[in-house]
Amino acid sequence: GHPDLLVVLDPPCPGLLDTCFALRNAWQFMDDLTGNWRIASAMLDWAAETIEQSYRATLGALPVEPDVIVYGDDLGFQSGMYLSDLDFRNFLFPRMQTLFARLRRMTGSAICFHSCGAIRSIVEDLANLDVEILNLDFYAKNMIMPEVRRSIPEAAILHAPVNLAAIGEAVREDNQATLALLACELATAMPAIAAPIDNIISPESLEANVHGAAFVRALSAQDLVVLRDLGPVRSIIENARRSALVAGSAAVTGEEFPIGLLETGRAAGNEPDVVPLAVAGGRLN
């Protein structure tokens, strides 16, 4: 009902590795990869088919094609990868290539790949999956944003490469040093989408992200080129901060978007109850 908004499909199920971890236990599955690779391969094949079916069913049930679909698979923790690079490329990557090729045949939507963790050594592999958007964890070890930016195609979009709330807090506190640092990082990350890096869980967090977004909107394309090529320019930073300060407070209007029906109770031998499914959503005004 809002043609000015993008439609984004969150993952209808976990990714390949997350699914296998959930079914087999993370430590057991990693042991399977080295000691019982046939079981590991069978589980990954099953996971790939299940994920494909989940996206197909969800996309088929939507009234319109989404603008963006998200695939999420946490491939690492804060200090390293769950799997070795070799195991990733032998077991996961070929199945990801197949899965993403099938997603391409299902929909013309842009694809956003999300992964947490220190996955610097395989970022180029993920970019080679021909996804339009990468949402990565730049707080993890060795995930240095300028290095990641240089290692992926120029057209690849980084989602939330800087902390938008930190920009907003620096606007409020008149912290010129932080604003200069984050603005230059954002300019280096382009093309990028400035967005919250985590859930918004409080009015204070909401306010900080709103002011951060207002600061970013005040930066023109030419401003970003100057910041990327020359570094922080005081007049650009101050003008953007003044624009952000006059941004109004955020207000969220609650809305509910129906997405389908779910039958419950049939497995227990009862007459099924039909329960409407809805996503509780809201629009930021």
C-alpha positions in Angstrom: 0.0 0.0 0.0 3.0 2.3 0.1 4.5 2.5 -3.4 7.3 4.8 -2.1 8.7 2.0 0.1 10.9 -0.9 -0.9 9.6 -4.4 -0.2 12.3 -6.6 1.5 11.9 -10.3 2.1 13.7 -11.5 5.2 15.1 -15.0 5.0 12.2 -17.5 5.3 14.7 -20.0 6.8 18.3 -20.2 8.0 21.2 -20.6 5.6 23.1 -23.7 4.7 25.6 -23.7 7.6 23.1 -22.4 10.1 20.6 -25.2 9.2 23.2 -27.9 9.5 24.4 -26.5 12.8 20.8 -26.5 14.1 20.0 -30.1 13.0 23.3 -31.8 13.8 24.9 -29.6 16.6 27.6 -27.2 15.5 30.6 -29.2 16.9 29.3 -32.5 15.6 28.8 -31.1 12.1 32.3 -29.6 12.0 33.6 -33.0 13.1 31.6 -34.6 10.3 33.3 -32.4 7.7 36.6 -33.8 8.6 35.7 -37.3 9.8 32.5 -38.3 8.1 32.2 -36.1 5.0 29.4 -38.2 3.4 27.0 -37.3 6.3 28.1 -33.7 6.0 27.5 -33.6 2.3 24.1 -35.3 2.6 23.0 -32.7 5.2 24.2 -29.8 3.1 22.3 -31.2 0.1 19.1 -31.6 2.2 19.6 -28.1 3.6 20.0 -26.6 0.1 16.8 -28.2 -1.1 14.9 -27.1 1.9 16.1 -23.5 1.6 15.2 -23.5 -2.1 11.7 -24.8 -1.4 11.2 -22.2 1.4 12.1 -19.3 -0.9 9.9 -20.7 -3.7 6.9 -21.1 -1.4 7.3 -17.7 0.2 7.8 -15.9 -3.1 4.9 -17.7 -4.6 2.6 -16.6 -1.7 3.5 -12.9 -1.9 1.1 -10.5 -3.7 4.0 -8.7 -5.3 7.6 -9.5 -6.0 9.9 -8.0 -3.4 12.6 -5.5 -4.4 15.2 -7.3 -2.3 15.5 -10.8 -0.8 17.8 -11.5 2.0 19.9 -14.7 2.5 21.4 -15.1 5.9 24.1 -17.5 7.0 26.5 -16.8 9.8 29.8 -18.2 8.6 32.0 -17.0 11.5 32.3 -15.7 15.0 34.0 -12.5 16.1 37.6 -13.8 15.9 37.5 -16.3 13.0 35.6 -18.6 10.7 33.7 -21.7 11.8 35.1 -23.7 8.9 38.5 -23.5 7.2 38.7 -21.7 3.9 39.3 -25.1 2.2 36.2 -26.7 3.8 34.1 -23.6 2.9 35.2 -23.8 -0.7 34.8 -27.6 -1.0 31.5 -28.0 0.8 29.6 -24.8 1.1 30.5 -22.6 -1.8 29.5 -24.9 -4.7 26.1 -25.4 -3.1 25.7 -21.7 -2.6 26.4 -21.2 -6.3 23.7 -23.6 -7.2 21.3 -22.2 -4.7 21.8 -18.6 -5.8 21.5 -19.6 -9.5 18.1 -21.1 -8.6 17.0 -18.0 -6.7 17.9 -16.0 -9.8 15.6 -18.1 -11.8 12.8 -17.6 -9.3 12.9 -13.8 -9.0 14.3 -10.7 -10.5 14.8 -9.2 -7.0 18.1 -8.0 -5.8 19.8 -10.3 -3.4 21.4 -9.2 -0.1 23.8 -11.7 1.5 24.2 -11.4 5.3 26.9 -13.0 7.4 28.2 -12.2 10.8 31.7 -12.9 11.9 35.3 -12.6 10.8 35.1 -13.9 7.3 37.6 -11.6 5.5 39.3 -14.5 3.8 36.1 -15.5 1.9 34.6 -12.1 1.1 35.8 -12.3 -2.5 34.0 -15.7 -2.8 30.8 -14.3 -1.5 31.0 -11.4 -3.9 31.5 -13.9 -6.7 28.0 -15.3 -6.0 26.8 -12.3 -8.0 24.8 -10.8 -5.2 24.0 -7.1 -5.3 24.3 -6.3 -1.6 26.6 -7.5 1.1 25.7 -7.1 4.8 28.8 -7.9 6.8 30.1 -7.5 10.3 32.7 -4.8 10.3 33.3 -5.1 14.1 34.8 -8.6 13.7 38.5 -9.3 13.5 40.2 -8.2 10.3 37.0 -6.9 8.8 38.6 -3.6 7.8 36.0 -1.8 5.7 38.3 -0.1 3.2 40.1 -3.4 2.5 36.8 -5.2 2.0 35.6 -2.4 -0.3 38.7 -2.7 -2.5 38.4 -6.5 -2.7 34.8 -6.7 -4.1 33.3 -5.4 -7.4 32.8 -1.7 -7.7 29.1 -2.2 -8.3 28.6 -4.3 -5.1 26.6 -2.4 -2.5 27.7 -2.6 1.2 24.8 -2.5 3.6 25.4 -0.7 6.9 29.2 -0.4 6.6 29.2 2.3 9.3 27.4 2.7 12.6 24.5 5.0 11.8 23.5 5.4 15.5 27.1 6.4 16.2 26.8 9.2 13.6 23.6 10.4 15.2 25.1 10.4 18.7 28.1 12.4 17.4 25.7 14.9 15.8 24.0 15.3 19.2 27.2 15.6 21.1 28.9 17.9 18.4 31.8 15.4 18.2 33.5 16.6 15.1 36.3 14.1 15.2 33.9 11.1 15.2 31.7 12.7 12.5 34.7 13.3 10.3 35.9 9.7 10.8 32.5 8.1 10.1 31.7 10.4 7.2 35.0 9.5 5.5 34.4 5.8 6.1 31.0 6.0 4.5 32.4 7.8 1.5 35.1 5.1 1.1 32.4 2.4 1.3 30.3 3.8 -1.5 28.2 2.4 -3.1 26.6 1.8 0.2 23.3 1.9 2.1 23.5 3.8 5.4 21.4 1.8 7.8 21.2 0.7 11.5 23.8 -2.1 12.2 21.5 -3.7 14.8 18.0 -3.8 16.0 16.5 -0.6 17.2 15.3 -1.4 20.8 14.8 1.9 22.5 13.6 5.5 21.7 17.1 6.7 22.2 18.5 4.3 19.6 15.7 5.3 17.2 16.5 9.0 17.7 20.2 8.4 17.1 19.6 6.5 13.9 17.2 9.1 12.7 19.7 11.9 13.2 22.4 9.7 11.6 20.3 9.2 8.6 19.6 12.9 8.3 23.3 13.6 8.4 24.0 11.1 5.6 21.1 12.6 3.5 22.7 16.0 3.8 25.9 14.7 2.1 25.7 15.3 -1.7 27.3 13.0 -4.2 30.0 15.6 -4.7 30.5 15.8 -0.9 31.1 12.1 -0.8 33.6 12.2 -3.6 35.6 15.0 -1.8 35.5 13.1 1.5 36.7 9.9 -0.2 39.5 11.6 -2.2 40.6 14.4 0.2 39.6 13.3 3.7 37.5 15.3 6.2 36.5 18.8 5.1 35.2 21.0 7.9 32.6 22.9 6.0 31.0 19.6 4.6 30.9 18.0 8.1 29.4 21.2 9.8 26.8 21.7 7.1 25.6 18.1 7.3 25.5 18.3 11.1 23.4 21.5 11.0 20.9 19.7 8.7 20.8 16.7 10.9 20.0 18.8 14.0 16.9 20.3 12.5 15.5 16.8 11.6 12.3 16.2 13.4 11.9 13.5 16.1 10.9 10.1 14.9 7.4 8.8 15.0 6.4 5.2 14.3 2.9 4.4 13.1 2.0 0.8 13.9 0.7 -1.3 11.0 0.0 -4.9 10.4 0.5 -6.6 7.0 -1.2 -9.9 6.4 0.9 -12.5 4.6 -1.2 -15.7 4.7 -2.9 -18.4 6.7 -1.5 -21.3 8.8 -3.3 -24.5 9.8 -2.6 -25.7 13.3 -3.6 -28.8 15.3 -3.7 -31.3 12.4 -0.6 -33.2 13.6 -2.4 -34.1 16.9 -5.4 -35.5 15.1 -7.6 -32.5 15.7 -9.6 -30.4 13.3 -7.2 -27.7 12.1 -7.5 -24.2 13.3 -6.8 -21.6 10.6 -4.7 -18.8 12.1 -4.0 -15.6 10.1 -0.3 -14.8 9.8 0.8 -11.2 9.9 4.0 -9.3 10.2 3.7 -6.5 12.8 5.3 -3.6 11.0 5.6 0.1 11.2 6.4 3.1 9.1 8.9 5.7 10.2 7.5 9.2 9.6 
